[in-house]
Amino acid sequence: MSEAVVAKRYADALFQLSSEKNSVDKLVAELPVVKEVFQNDKKIGDFLNHPRISNDEKMKLIDEAFKQCDRDVINMLKILVERHRINALSEVVDAFIEQYNEANGIADATVYSVRALSEEEQAKVESSLKAELNKKSVSINNIVDPSLLGGLRIRIGNTIYDGSISGKLNRIKHQIASSTI
């Protein structure tokens, strides 16, 4: 079974549990921090994956390191360790956040532009995307990419909207190449 499918199942279970307990918002705040801890400190992952370290010691580490976190987050970490799936943590968090966003009408958009967008420009892009996608809210992450030459490239999930000059030039190039054959 692929890691993405496994991660989605854990995320679904955690989302359902936290929904029943009305703690979804708390978990949305905590899970990215937990993910960042694992990404920034490889020693934790190495320790939790080490075959010669007992599960009791691993559970003590989780209890101690994440004692400020919600009990459901700690239990999820323990389950991932017990089932040798701790490496899927990043995908579990991403799937949980994605499910939260879907349930609350939120879209995450990465907007590539030649220069940093002003707040006014970001607001215009956000309002256009909210109307186009029929979402309550769109959070924008602006990335500067001088190779675009001009215009914008927007990525939302697996969908890319390419209104950049370099994208238009590439499309023209492919049309010319395919019409001469």
N, C-alpha and C positions, 0 to 999 in steps of 0.2 A: 504494500500500500504506500502511495506517495506521501512525502512529508506534508505537503499542502493539505491533503485529505485528512490526515491524522490531526494536524494543527487545527483545522476547521472543526473537527469533532470535539476536541478539548475546548475550543473557544465557544462553541455552541452550548456545551454543558455548563461552562462557567457563566455565560451570559444568561442562560435560563435560571440558574441558581441565584445569581445576583439580582435578576429581575424579581424573583419571588421574595427576596429579602430587601428589595428597594435599595440596593447598594451599588447599582450599576455606575452611577456618577463617581462614586468613591474609587471604584476599580479602574475607571477610565483615567483617573488622575494617577493612580498608583502603578498600574502595569507598565506604562512607558518608562517610569523610573527604574523598575525592576529590570526591564529589558536593557536599559542603559548600563546598569550595574554589571550585568553579564557581558555586555559588549566591551566595556572599558576594563574589566578585570578578568582576564582569561584564566587566572588561577582558580577562581570559584568553579568555573565549568570543568577545569581539569580535575579538581578535587572531587566534584560530584560525579564525574565519569570514571574515576579511578576504580578498577575492579578489586583492588586489595583493601580498600577502605570500606568498613562495614556500613550498612545502611543506618545503623544507630548514630554513628558519627556524622554521617551526611545530614540526617534529620536534625541533629543538634546544631549543626552549622546553619541550616535554613532557619530554625527557630531563633537563633541568636542574631543572625545577620538581618533578618527581615521581621523582627519582633514588632516594629512600628506599623507593619502592613496589616491589612484586613485578613482575617482568619482564612477566608476562601482563597486568597492569593497564596498564602503559606501552604494550604492543603494542596492546591494545584501544583505548586513547586515540588512538594513531596511525592505526589502521584507521578509527575514527570520523571523524577529521580528513580522511584521504584520500578517504573516500567522502561527505564533506560531511554527516555525520550527528552531529556533536558535540553538537548541540542535543538529541539523544535520550539523552544520557548519564544524566540523572536517571531516565528510564524504564528504561534498561538496568540501572542499579543496583537500582532497586526490583524489577524482574523477577528479578534474580539473588538478592536477599535472599528474595523470595517463594519461589523454587525451593528455596533452602537450608532455609527454614522448613518447607516441605512435606516435603522429604526427611528432616528430623529431627524431625517431629512437633511443631512449634512453631506456635502461633497468636499473632498480634498482635491485641490487643483494645483499642479505645478505649472507655473507660467514662465516660459523661457523668453527673454527679451534681450535686445542689444545693450540696453542700459537698465539700471534699476528703475522700476516704475514708481512714480510719485503716489502718494496716498490717494489723490483724486483719480489717477489712472487705475489704480488697483480697485477702487470703489466702483468705477465704471465697468471693469472686467467682471467683478463680482456680481453686480446687478444683472449684467448680460447673461452670465452663466446660471444664475439663480432662475431667470426666466426661461432659458433654453432647457435646463435640466429639470425644471419644476421642483426645486429644492428650497427649503427654508433658509439655508445658510450655505455659503461656500467659503472654505478657508483657503487662502492663496499663499503659496510658497513661491516667491519670485527668484529665479535664477538667471544671472547675467550670462549670456552666450553670444559673444561677438560674431561667431560664424553664421548667425542668422541673417546678417546684413541689414535687416529691418523687419518690422512686423512682429508677430507673436507666434509661439508654438505652445499649445496648452495640452497638458496630459492629465486626464482624469481616469484613474484606474488603468484599464488597458486601452482606452480610447485616446487618440491623439488628434487634435485639431491643429492643422498646420497652415497658418496664414503668414508664414515668414517669406521673405524675398528669396532666400536660398531654396526653400521648399518649392516655391513657384518656378524658379529657374530649373530645378531638377525635374519637375513634372513636364515642363516645356522640352527639356533635353530628351526625356524618354518618349515624348510624343513624336518628336522629330526622328529619333532613332527608329521607332517602330513603324513610322510611315514610309521610310526610305527602303525598307527591307522588302 
